[in-house]
Amino acid sequence: MSGEWSEENDDEDEMPGLPRKEIVPADRELLVLAARALGAQFVEVDGEGYGNLHFEDGSVTYAWNPLVHRDDALDLMAALQMQVDYQARGHRITGDVTVACGPNIYVSEPKGGDVSIATCRAIVRAASLCRNTTFPTEIY
């Protein structure tokens, strides 16, 4: 019968897979350190562009990447009690995004073409330093 499955025609109906999304090494390092600030271990999911957070109590947060998922960035910011500041003129953001994590860590990120992306990156960069260092106040 032509409508039945068989090994010889198995690949005929397959759709092409989504392209792999690798996390570049510099971003992976930021995510590992940001996860550590939350008390978690970051485990990358190969080819998906995100990882899972494994906590000591056995709980897991799946599909975590605050560099691209804004809800993850907001959760990270709230968990570490960060403050975000924008250089603005009127209602337009005109300059850098600055994130404070604790009393001694300030990270600035250029606004670039997308203020949301810049905000996420600044949050993750600040988190990567928060609770991982005792350096004096610096802007990176």
N, C-alpha and C positions, 0 to 999 in steps of 0.2 A: 504494500500500500504506500502511496506517495506521501501521505500526511503523517506517517509514523516516524518516530525518532530512530535513527541508527547512527552508529559511529562514523560511517562513511560520509554522511551528509550533516554531521554535527556542526561544522563551522559555517555552513551556508546561511544560517539565520542569525549569526552573532553580529552584534553591533560593535563598531570600533570603540575601544575603551577611551576613557578620558585621559588627557595628557597627564603625565606624572608631574607632581609639584614637589620639588626638592626644597628644603630649607638651606640657604647658603650658610657656610660655617660661621660667619660673624653673627648672623641672626640666631643661629642655634645656640651659640655661647650666651647671647643675651637672654634667650628663653630659659636656658638651664639656670642661669643666675637669678632671673626673676622668679622662677619656680622655687628655688632655694629660699628666697626671701619670704615665700608663702609657707615654707616648711614642707615642700613637696619635692619629688624627683620628677624631672621632665624626661619622658620616654618618647622619642620621635616615632611616628607611624610612617614607615618607609613609603615614600612616593606620594604622600597625601598632603603635604604642606602644613601639617599640624602635629601635635603630640598629645599624649595623655599625661595628666598629673597624678602621681601615686603618693598618697599621704601615709604617714606612719600608722594611722588607725585603720588602714586597709581600704579606705574610700578612694575612688578614682573619679577624676574629672576628665571626660573624653573630648577629643577634638578641640584642644586648647591651643590657640595662637593669638595672643593679644596684639601682635603686629598687624594682623589682617582682620581679626574678628573684634569689632568695636565693643561688643558686650563683654568679651573677655578682658579688654583693656579697662573698661569701666569697673568691672569686678575687682581687677588687680589694684586700680587706683583707690577704690573704697576700702579694700582689705588692708592696704598699707597706709591709709589715711593721708593720701597725697593731696597737694594743692596744685591746681593748674591755673596759669596766668597767660593772658594773650595781650600782645601789644596791639592796641586798636586805636583807630581814629573814627569817632562816631560809631557806626554799626559795622564798620569794616575792619577785619583783622589785617594789620599791615606789616607785622614783623614776626619775630620768633615766638614759639610756644615755649614756656618755661614751666617745668614741673619741679616741685619741692617734695622731698621725701625725708621726713624727720627734720631736725633743726640744722643739719649740716650738709645736705645734699641738694644741689640745684642743677638741673640739666636743661639746656636750651636746644631746641631743634628748629631749623629754618622752616618757615611756613611752606615754602615751595608752592606747587600747584594745587595741593589738597590739604587743607588745614586738619581734616580728620586723620589722614595718614600721618601727618607730622605729630599730632597729639598722641596717637597710639605709640609711635616710635619713642617720643619723649617719655611717656609713661613707662614703657618697657626698659628704656635706658636707665631711668631713675630707679626702678625696682631692682635692676641688676646690681646697683650700688647699695641700695638700702639693705641694712642688716648684714651686708657682706664686707663692710669696710668701716674704718674709724678715721678716715681722712678728714682734714679740716675743710671748711666750706670752700667749694670750688665750683665754677661753672665749666662744664665740659662741652 
